[in-house]
Amino acid sequence: MTSIVIPENVTSIGDGAFARCSSLEKISISNSVTEIGDAAFSSCENLTDITLPEHITAIEPSTFSGCSSLKNITIPESVTTIGLEAFKESGITGIIIPKNVTSIEAGDEIGAFLKCDNLSYIQVDERNTVYDSRDNCNAIIQTEDNSLLVGSNNTIIPKGIKSIGKYAFYGCSKLKSITIPSSITSIGDSAFVDCNSLERIQVDEDNTVYDSRNNCNAIIQTEDNSLLVGSSNTTIPEGVTSIGLGAFLGSGLTSIFIPESITSIAYNAFWECHDLNSIQVDEKNTVYDSRNNCNAIIRTKDNSLIVGSSGTIIPNDVAIIGADAFHGSGITEITIPSNVLQMQNDAFESCNSLVKVTILSGITEIRDYTFLECQKLEEVVIPDSVTKLGESVFGKCKNLKNINLPEGITEIGEGEFSSCSSLESITIPSKVTVIEDGLFIGCNNLTEVTISQNVTKIGISAFMECSNLKKIIIPDGLTECDGSAFDGCDNLTSIIWKDIEYKSITDFSDAFMNAGNTFF
């Protein structure tokens, strides 16, 4: 179905009515419709043309979220409310806010226009009494308090604006330049996150709260010398003492020099800097270093690598890889040396270019979410020293086909291989006694699983939606199995337990419970 016409006798469209209709391109809605429900058209990724009825009063939450092909839409004058995530991650290039709109969800990570990376034109009707877009600024300003709520790729912040709201420019991926006028006294958290084309930042010299000293192409809070917002061309001036939360998050930064004066770096300051490949710390810095030209930031006192890049080579004297150290980096291959005794949670999360990981002997535990959403990861070498895998260590690693787990592993966390859609076969080590909840959920190419005879429990949704799994041998000593463990295993027709083959989950569950075991 590529097009649809809603007839005159219809008065409402229900929640999620056309959600994820990926082939839908065009829809015409009659004026008899007065209500369109939440997420009615969400993730209709090919929708390009829609005519909204004249009498709706709200664009409800998530109505057009994920409609990546939707470039233009006319909002009727009857609309008074634009809800949370209404246009999130849509393809709209321009929007006109009608005169009667009095409520727009903005200022948080569920804002109406969040991550609209093509949004370049914003106009508010001049008769609107709550919002304006004064001086053709291509932004939505709350008139009463002169706060900029929603920006775009072409925003020019007018003089007189006092604040930039949280997430105001989040995901404006084509924004190249911004000037902060003297009137700005407040900039909200994550205001410029994921602005990966942002090259130039200039703060008006008369601003008393912020500055961009030495043409540094960054926003610095003058009072405490903290860098709040960076860009791909930032040069951190000497005298700046801290790099704030999300300062470079999602930026197009390729290289950075950390001066002697920096004593504090926020945990997510360099997340998702995919192009960052060169990091150098001033040799005189007493808190951090980049020893051996490793292209990383190491906290000197405990030899902990806290920020990595695509060019990082982990030095042999590093003991810890910190939480989220490589989060979203562009690294393609990494070797964890034997001196590393700990990798903290999320260390390599969302490294979407990472293909191969070799962990040398030393680490005993791979913690929660370490390689979560490393979508290109194909090969992982795990040493015999590892005895425990945390939760979702390899979750959503969509290219991972096979993995060898050392026999010494005693515990595998929940959701360990969830949504590993290429995973074909795996052997559970003999010391593991529990198949945890969601362990293989969504592994729709999994055809072969060898389960240790020591396993006594299979948890909730453990094999859910493993649609290619045809045969499984259940350990004789199993005493507990969740009723949803094999939901969606539509081709599973051979379940062998105590040398007897059962053709369906129902047959197996009946026999299992009749033997005095728990199938819950």
PAKE-60139 format. One record per atom (N, C-alpha, C): residue in one letter; x, y, z. Coordinates in steps of 0.1 Angstrom, whole numbers, plus 5000, padded with zeros to 4 digits. Each point is the difference from the previous one (the first is absolute). Layout:
% residues N
AXYZ;...
% end
This chain:
% residues 520
M500849885000;M499250125000;M500950125000;T499950084990;T500850124999;T499250135002;S498750004998;S499250125003;S498649965005;I499450095008;I498749975006;I499350145001;V498649984999;V499150125001;V499149965012;I500050095010;I499149985011;I498650074997;P498949924999;P498850054995;P499350105010;E498950064995;E499350115007;E499349955013;N499649885001;N499349955012;N500949975012;V501350014998;V500949975011;V500350125008;T499949995013;T500250125009;T501350005008;S500649885001;S501349995007;S500949894995;I501350025002;I501049904996;I500749965013;G499949875003;G500549955013;G501550005002;D500449995012;D501449995004;D500749894992;G501150044993;G500949914993;G499349934988;A498950074995;A499249934989;A500849964988;F501050094996;F500849974988;F501549995004;A500349985012;A501450005005;A500749894993;R501350034995;R500949914994;R499449944987;C499150074993;C499649964987;C501050064990;S501149924998;S501250054994;S499850034985;S499049944994;S499750024985;S499150124998;L499450055010;L499050114998;L500750134996;E499650064989;E500650124995;E499150125000;K498749984999;K499150114999;K498749975008;I499550105007;I498749985007;I499250135000;S498849994997;S499150114999;S498949985011;I499850105009;I499149985011;I498850104998;S498849955001;S498850084998;S499950105012;N499350114997;N499850105011;N499049955011;S499449894998;S499149945011;S500849955011;V501349984998;V500949955011;V500450125009;T499749985013;T500350115010;T501049965010;E500449874999;E501049955010;E500949904993;I501450025002;I501049904995;I500849965012;G500049875003;G500649955012;G501550005001;D500549975011;D501449995003;D500749904990;A501150044994;A500949914992;A499249954988;A499050074995;A499149954990;A500849964987;F501150084997;F500749984988;F501549985003;S500349975012;S501549995004;S500749894992;S501250034996;S500949914993;S499449964986;C499250084994;C499649994986;C501150064992;E501149934998;E501250054995;E500050054986;N499049964992;N499850044986;N498950104998;L499450045011;L498950104998;L500550134996;T499550054989;T500550134994;T498950114999;D498849955000;D498950094997;D498849975010;I499650105007;I498849995009;I499350135001;T498649994999;T499250115002;T499249995013;L500250095009;L499449995013;L498650075000;P499049955007;P498750065000;P500050145007;E499050074997;E499950145005;E499650025014;H499549895007;H499450025013;H500749935011;I501249944998;I500749945011;I500650115009;T500149985013;T500550105009;T501449965005;A500449884998;A501449965005;A500749924990;I501350025000;I500949904994;I500549925012;E499549885001;E500249925012;E501449945001;P500449955012;P501449955001;P500349894990;S501250024994;S500649914991;S499249984987;T499150094996;T499249984989;T500849974987;F501150084998;F500849994988;F501449965003;S500349955012;S501449975004;S500549894991;G501250024995;G500649904991;G499550004986;C499250104996;C499650014986;C501150074992;S501149924997;S501250064995;S499950064986;S499049964993;S499850064986;S499050114999;L499450045012;L499050115000;L500850135001;K499950074989;K500850134999;K499250125004;N498750004996;N499250125003;N498649965005;I499450085009;I498749975005;I499450145004;T498750014997;T499350125004;T499149975012;I500350075011;I499249995012;I498850095000;P498849945001;P498850084999;P499950115012;E499350114997;E499950115010;E499249965012;S499349884999;S499249965012;S500949945011;V501249964996;V500949945010;V500550095011;T499949955012;T500450085012;T501249945007;T500349874998;T501049925007;T500849924991;I501350005001;I500949914993;I500849925011;G499749875000;G500449915011;G501449955000;L500449935010;L501349955001;L500449904989;E501250024994;E500549924989;E499150004988;A499250104998;A499050004989;A500749994987;F501150064998;F500850004987;F501449945002;K500249945011;K501449955004;K500649924988;E501250034996;E500749924990;E499249994987;S499250104997;S499350004987;S500950084990;G499650004988;G500850064989;G499650144997;I499150065008;I499550144997;I501150104998;T499950084990;T501050104997;T499550145005;G498750025001;G499550125005;G498749995007;I499650095008;I498849995008;I499450145003;I498750024998;I499450125004;I499149975012;I500250085011;I499249985012;I498850104999;P498849945000;P498850094998;P499750095012;K499150094999;K499750105010;K499449955013;N499349894999;N499349955012;N500849905009;V501249974995;V500949905008;V500450075013;T499749945011;T500350055013;T500949915008;S500249884995;S500849905007;S500949924991;I501350015001;I500949914992;I501049935010;E500049874999;E500949925009;E501450034996;A500850065009;A501450034997;A500750015014;G501450004999;G500850015012;G500449875006;D499849894993;D500549875006;D500249914988;E500449875004;E500349914989;E498949934994;I498850055002;I498849954993;I499350124994;G500750104996;G499550124993;G499449974987;A499150094996;A499249984988;A500849994987;F501150085000;F500850014988;F501449945002;L500249925009;L501349945003;L500649924989;K501350034996;K500749934990;K499450004987;C499450124996;C499550024987;C501250064992;D500949914995;D501350054995;D499950084987;N498850004993;N499950084988;N499250135002;L499650025013;L499250125003;L500850134998;S499650084990;S500850124997;S499150135000;Y498749985000;Y499150124999;Y498949995011;I499950105009;I499050005010;I499450145000;Q498750004999;Q499250135000;Q498849995009;V499950095009;V498850015009;V499150114995;D498749974999;D499150104996;D500150125009;E500050124993;E500250125008;E498950035010;R498849934998;R498950025009;R500049915012;N501049915001;N500149915011;N500550085012;T499349995012;T500350085012;T500949935009;V500449874998;V500849935009;V501449984994;Y500149974988;Y501349984993;Y500250104989;D501350024996;D500350084989;D501349954993;S500350054988;S501249984993;S500650134995;R500150095009;R500450144998;R501250014991;D500150104991;D501150034992;D500449894990;N498949924997;N500249884991;N501249915004;C500049975013;C501149935007;C500049854997;N498949954994;N499949864998;N500249925013;A499250045010;A500049935013;A498650035006;I499749925011;I498850035007;I500450065014;I499550125002;I500350075012;I498750015009;Q500249985013;Q498950025009;Q500050155003;T499050074996;T499950155000;T500250055015;E499249945009;E500050065013;E501350015007;D500949904999;D501350015007;D501250004990;N499750024988;N501150024990;N501049885000;S499449885001;S500849884999;S499849934987;L501249954994;L500049934988;L499849855003;L498849954995;L499749865003;L500449904990;V499850044987;V500349914989;V500950074989;G501149954997;G500950064990;G499949914987;S500750054990;S500149934987;S501450024995;N500249944988;N501350014994;N500450144995;N499050094999;N500250134995;N499750115011;T499949965012;T499750105011;T501050115001;I499650125001;I500850115005;I499350055013;I500749995011;I499450045012;I499950155001;P498750055002;P499950155000;P500550065013;K500450125000;K500350085012;K498850015009;G500249995013;G498950015009;G499649865005;I500449904994;I499749865004;I500849985013;K499449955011;K500749985012;K500549865003;S499349904994;S500449865003;S499849914988;I500849904999;I499949894990;I499649885008;G498949944997;G499449895007;G500849874999;K499749915009;K500649874999;K499649934986;Y500949944994;Y499849934987;Y499550084989;A500250145001;A499550094990;A500549974986;F501249964998;F500649984987;F500449854999;Y499549925008;Y500449855000;Y499749944987;G501149954994;G499849934987;G499950094988;C500450135001;C500050094989;C501349974993;S500149904992;S501249944995;S500650094988;K499250094995;K500650094990;K500350145005;L499850035012;L500450125006;L501550025000;K500550114993;K501450024999;K500650115009;S499150095003;S500550125007;S499050055009;I500450055012;I499150065009;I500750125008;T499250115001;T500550115008;T499150025012;I500650015012;I499350015012;I500050155004;P498850075000;P500050145002;P500350035015;S500250135003;S500450055013;S498849975010;S498849994996;S498949995009;S499849865005;I500649904995;I499949865004;I500749985014;T499249965010;T500549975013;T499849865005;S499449924992;S499749865003;S500049914988;I500749895000;I500049904990;I499849875006;G498949934996;G499549885005;G500949884997;D499949905008;D500749874997;D499749954986;S501049944994;S499949944987;S499450094989;A500250135001;A499450094991;A500649984986;F501249964999;F500749984986;F500549864998;V499449905006;V500449874998;V499749954986;D500949924995;D499849944986;D500050114989;C500650115002;C500250104990;C501349974993;N500149894992;N501349954995;N500650084989;S499350104995;S500650094990;S500450145006;L499750025013;L500350135006;L501550025000;E500450114993;E501550034999;E500350135007;R499150095001;R500350145005;R499150045011;I500550035011;I499350065011;I500650135005;Q499150105000;Q500650135005;Q499050065010;V500650045011;V499250065011;V500350154999;D498950085000;D500250155000;D500950045011;E500950094997;E501050055010;E499350075012;D498850054999;D499450075011;D499249905009;N500049874997;N499349915008;N500849985013;T499350015012;T500749995012;T500049875007;V499249904994;V499949875005;V500949904993;Y500050014987;Y500749914991;Y501050074991;D501049934995;D501050054991;D500549904991;S500750044989;S500649914991;S501550054998;R500650025011;R501450065000;R500949944990;N500950094995;N501049954990;N499549944988;N498850044996;N499349934988;N500049855001;C499749955011;C500149865003;C498949914994;N499050074994;N498849924994;N499449915010;A499750055012;A499449935011;A499250105009;I499249955008;I499350095010;I500649965014;I500550115006;I500749985013;I499250085011;Q499749945011;Q499450075011;Q501150085007;T499950134999;T501150095004;T500349995015;E499049995009;E500250005014;E500949895005;D499849874994;D500849895005;D500949944990;N500150064988;N500949964990;N499749854995;S498749974999;S499649874996;S499550014985;L500549904992;L499650004986;L498749924999;L498950064996;L498749945000;L499649944986;V500450074989;V499649954987;V501250024991;G500449894993;G501050004991;G499649984985;S500950004991;S499749984986;S501149934993;S499949974988;S501049924993;S501350084998;N500050135002;N501250094999;N500450065013;T499649945011;T500350065013;T501549985003;T500650115006;T501449995006;T499850045014;I500249915010;I499750035014;I501150105005;P499650125004;P501050105005;P500749965013;E501250035002;E500749985013;E499250095010;G499849955012;G499250075010;G498649945002;V499549924990;V498849935002;V500249885009;T499249985010;T500349905010;T499249884999;S498850004993;S499249884999;S499350004987;I499649884996;I499249974988;I498749945004;G498950064998;G498749975006;G499349894993;L498949965006;L499149904995;L499650014985;G500349904993;G499650004986;G500650114991;A501150065005;A500650114993;A500349984985;F500549884997;F500349974986;F499149884995;L499049975007;L499249884997;L499450014986;G500449904992;G499450004986;G500650104991;S501150075004;S500650104991;S500849944989;G500550084991;G500849954989;G501550015003;L500350015012;L501450025004;L500949894995;T501250044995;T501049894995;T501250005008;S500450115007;S501150005009;S499850105011;I500749975011;I499950095012;I501350005008;F500350125005;F501250025009;F499450045013;I500449935011;I499550035013;I501150075007;P499850135004;P501150085006;P500349965014;E501050065005;E500549985014;E498950035010;S499250104998;S499150055010;S498849915002;I499749914991;I498849915002;I500149905011;T499150015010;T500149915011;T498749915002;S499050034991;S498849925001;S499449994986;I499649874997;I499449974987;I498749925003;A498850054996;A498849935002;A500049864993;Y499349915006;Y500049864995;Y499549984986;N499150094995;N499549994986;N500550114991;A501050075004;A500550124993;A500349974985;F500549884997;F500549964987;F499249884994;W498849975005;W499249894995;W499750034985;E500049894993;E499550004986;E500850104991;C501250025003;C500950084991;C500749904991;H499249964990;H500449894991;H501250034992;D500250124997;D501250044992;D501250045008;L499949995013;L501250045008;L501049894999;N501250044996;N501149904998;N501350045007;S500150135004;S501250055006;S499850075013;I500649955011;I499850075013;I501450025006;Q500350125004;Q501350025006;Q499750095013;V500749955011;V499950075012;V501350075003;D500050135004;D501250075003;D500849925011;E501349994997;E500949935009;E500050055014;K499750135001;K500050065014;K498749985008;N499049944993;N498849985007;N500249895011;T499650035013;T500349915011;T498849905003;V498950024993;V498849915002;V499949904989;Y500250044988;Y499849914989;Y501349994991;D500149904992;D501149984991;D499649924988;S500850014989;S499849924988;S501349934997;R500549935010;R501349934999;R500249924987;N501249994996;N500449924988;N499250044988;N499650124999;N499250054988;N498849904997;C499349975011;C498949904999;C498750054994;N499950134998;N498850064995;N498849975009;A500250015013;A499049985010;A500250105011;I499050015009;I500250075012;I500149905012;I501150005007;I500249915011;I500050085013;R499349965010;R500050065014;R501349955006;T500950085003;T501349965004;T500149935013;K499250045010;K500249945013;K499649865001;D499149954992;D499649865001;D500249924986;N500750074991;N500249934987;N498749964993;S499050085001;S498749974994;S499850084987;L499849924989;L499750074987;L498550045000;I499850135000;I498650055001;I499450054987;V500950044990;V499450044987;V500949944989;G499449924991;G500749944989;G499650064987;S500749974989;S499750054987;S500249894990;S499850024987;S500249904990;S501549974998;G500850095005;G501549994999;G500649945012;T499349965010;T500549965013;T500849864999;I501250005006;I500749875003;I500250005015;I499449905006;I500050005015;I501449975005;P500650095008;P501349985005;P500149885010;N501149945001;N500249875008;N499950025015;D500050135004;D499950025015;D498650065004;V499050004991;V498750035003;V499349895008;A499450035011;A499449895008;A498449994999;I499450124996;I498650004999;I499650084988;I498949944993;I499350074989;I498750055006;G499950135001;G498950065008;G498649984993;A499050035008;A498649994995;A499850094988;D499549954989;D499750074988;D501250074993;A501249955003;A501250064995;A500150024985;F499449904993;F500050014985;F498650014995;H499150055008;H498650004996;H499850074987;G499649934989;G499750064987;G501250044992;S501249965004;S501250034992;S500049934987;G500950044991;G500149944987;G501149894999;I500449955012;I501049895000;I499549884993;T500949934992;T499749894992;T500549875005;E501150005008;E500649885005;E500850045013;I499949925010;I500750035013;I500549875006;T501250025006;T500649895008;T500050055015;I499449925009;I500150045014;I501249935006;P501050075004;P501249935005;P499849935014;S500949915003;S499849925012;S500150075013;N500650125000;N500150085012;N498750065003;V499150014991;V498650065003;V499349895008;L499650045012;L499349915010;L498650035001;Q499550114994;Q498650035001;Q499550094989;M498949964994;M499350084990;M498750035006;Q499750135003;Q498850045006;Q498850004991;N498850025005;N498849994992;N500050094988;D499549954989;D499750074988;D501350054993;A501149945003;A501350054996;A500150034984;F499449914992;F500050014986;F498650014994;E499150045008;E498650014995;E499950094987;S499249954991;S499750084988;S501250034991;C501049925001;C501250014991;C499649934987;N499350074991;N499349944988;N501049974989;S501350035002;S501049964990;S500949895005;L499849965012;L500849905006;L499749864995;V501149944994;V499849874993;V500649885008;K501250035006;K500749895007;K500550055014;V499949915010;V500550035013;V500849885005;T501250025004;T500849905006;T500350045015;I499649915009;I500250035014;I501149905005;L501150055004;L501149915005;L499749975015;S500649895004;S499849955014;S500250105010;G499250015010;G500150095011;G498650045006;I499150044991;I498750035005;I499249885004;T499350015011;T499249885005;T498550024997;E499650134998;E498650034998;E499850104988;I499149974991;I499650104990;I498750065005;R500050135003;R498850065007;R498950034991;D498950055007;D498750034993;D500350094988;Y499349964989;Y499950094988;Y501350044993;T501149925003;T501350044995;T500150034985;F499349914992;F500150014986;F498550024994;L499150055008;L498750014996;L499950094987;E499249954991;E499850084987;E501250024992;C501049925001;C501150004991;C499649924987;Q499350074991;Q499249934990;Q500949934989;K501250044999;K500949934990;K500949905006;L499949985013;L500949915007;L499849854995;E501149944995;E500049874994;E500849905008;E501150055006;E500949905006;E500450055014;V499949915010;V500450035014;V500849895005;V501250035005;V500849895007;V499950035015;I499449905007;I499950015015;I501049915006;P500850055010;P501049915006;P499449905010;D500849905003;D499649905010;D499850065014;S500650125002;S500050065014;S498650065003;V499150014990;V498750065002;V499149895006;T499350045011;T499149905007;T498650065000;K499850124997;K498650065001;K499850104988;L498849994994;L499650104990;L498850075006;G500050145000;G498950085006;G498850004991;E499150095003;E498850014992;E500250064986;S499449944990;S500050064986;S501350054995;V501149925004;V501350044995;V500150014985;F499349904993;F500050004985;F498650034994;G499150065008;G498750034995;G500150094988;K499149964990;K499950084987;K501350004992;C500949915002;C501149984991;C499649924988;K499450074990;K499349944989;K500849924991;N501350024999;N500949934991;N500749885006;L499849985013;L500749895007;L499349874997;K500849914993;K499449874996;K500349895009;N501349995005;N500449905009;N500950065011;I500049935011;I500950045011;I500349885009;N501349995003;N500549895009;N500050065014;L499349935009;L500050045014;L500949915008;P500950055008;P501049915007;P499249915010;E500549895002;E499449905009;E499950045015;G500950105003;G500050055014;G498950095004;I499250044990;I498950105003;I498949935008;T499650065011;T499049955009;T498750075000;E500050134995;E498850085000;E500050084987;I498850004993;I499750084988;I498850085003;G500150134999;G499050105004;G498850004991;E498950075005;E498850014993;E500250074987;G499349964989;G500050074988;G501450004993;E500849905004;E501450004995;E500150014985;F499249934993;F500150004985;F498750054993;S499350075008;S498750054995;S500150084987;S499249974990;S500050064987;S501349994992;C500849895003;C501149974992;C499549924988;S499550074990;S499149944990;S500849914990;S501450015000;S500849914992;S500549885007;L499949995013;L500549895008;L499449874995;E500949904997;E499549884994;E500149885010;S501150005008;S500249895009;S500850045012;I499849935011;I500750035012;I500049885010;T501049995008;T500149895010;T500150075014;I499149965008;I500050065014;I501049925008;P500950075007;P501049935008;P499449915011;S500749905003;S499549895009;S499850055014;K500650115005;K499850055014;K498850095001;V499450044989;V498850095001;V498849915004;T499350055010;T498849935005;T498750074997;V500050124995;V498850074997;V500050074986;I499049974992;I499950084988;I499150125003;E500650125002;E499450115005;E498950064991;D499250095005;D498950064993;D500550074987;G499349984989;G500350064987;G501349984994;L500749895004;L501449974996;L500150014985;F499149934993;F500150004985;F498850064993;I499350085007;I498850064994;I500350084987;G499249964990;G500250074987;G501249954992;C500649895003;C501149944992;C499349914990;N499550074989;N499149924991;N500849924990;N501350005000;N500849914992;N500749895008;L499749995012;L500649905009;L499449864997;T500849914996;T499649874996;T500449895009;E501150035008;E500649895008;E500550055013;V499549945011;V500450045014;V500349875007;T501250005006;T500449895008;T499950055015;I499149945008;I499850045013;I500749895010;S500750055009;S500749925010;S498949925008;Q500449875003;Q499249925009;Q499850055014;N500850105004;N500050065013;N498950115001;V499450044989;V499050115000;V498749945007;T499550085010;T498849965008;T498850094997;K500350124994;K498950094998;K500250084987;I498850014993;I500050094987;I499050115003;G500550124999;G499350125005;G499050064990;I499450115003;I499050074992;I500550044986;S499249964990;S500350044986;S501449964996;A500649905006;A501449974997;A500349974985;F499149944993;F500249974986;F498950064991;M499350105006;M498950064993;M500450054986;E499149974990;E500250044986;E501349954993;C500549895005;C501049924993;C499349924989;S499650064990;S499149944990;S500649894992;N501349994999;N500749904993;N500549885008;L499750015013;L500449895009;L499049884998;K500549894995;K499249894997;K500149885010;K501149995007;K500349895009;K500750055012;I499749955012;I500750045012;I500049885009;I501149985007;I500149895010;I500050065014;I499049975007;I499850055014;I500849925010;P500850065009;P500749925010;P499149925008;D500449885004;D499249915008;D499750065013;G500950085006;G499950055013;G499250135001;L499450054989;L499250125000;L498849995009;T499850095009;T498850005009;T499150124999;E500550104993;E499150124998;E500250054986;C498850034994;C500050064986;C498950104999;D500350124996;D499050104999;D499149974988;G498750035001;G499049974989;G500350084988;S500750115001;S500250094988;S501449974994;A500749915005;A501449974996;A500149984985;F499149934994;F500149964986;F498950074992;D499450115005;D499050074992;D500650054987;G499249984989;G500550044987;G501049914993;C500349895006;C500949904994;C499149914991;D499550064989;D499049934992;D500449884993;N501349984998;N500549884993;N500649895010;L499850035013;L500649905009;L499049885001;T500449894994;T499249885000;T500749885006;S501250025005;S500649895007;S500650045013;I499449975011;I500550035013;I500349875007;I501349975003;I500449885005;I500350025015;W499349925008;W500250015015;W500049855005;K501049975007;K500249865006;K499849904989;D500650024988;D500049914989;D498749984993;I499050085004;I498750004993;I499850124992;E499549994987;E499850114992;E498650055000;Y499850135002;Y498750065000;Y499950094988;K498850004993;K499950074988;K499550145002;S499650045011;S499650145003;S500350045014;I500050135003;I500350055013;I498949955010;T498750004995;T498949955008;T500249865005;D500449914991;D500349865004;D501149995010;F501150084998;F501150005009;F499650055014;S499250125000;S499750065013;S499149915008;D499149924993;D499149915007;D500849895007;A501049944992;A500849905006;A500950055011;F500550124998;F500950075010;F499350025013;M498850054999;M499250025013;M499549875006;N499749914992;N499549875005;N501149935008;A501350034997;A501149955007;A500350075013;G499250105003;G500150075013;G500950134999;N500350044988;N500850124997;N499150124999;T500750125000;T499250134999;T500150064986;F498950014993;F499950074987;F499050125003;F500650125002;F499250115005;F499950114990;
% end
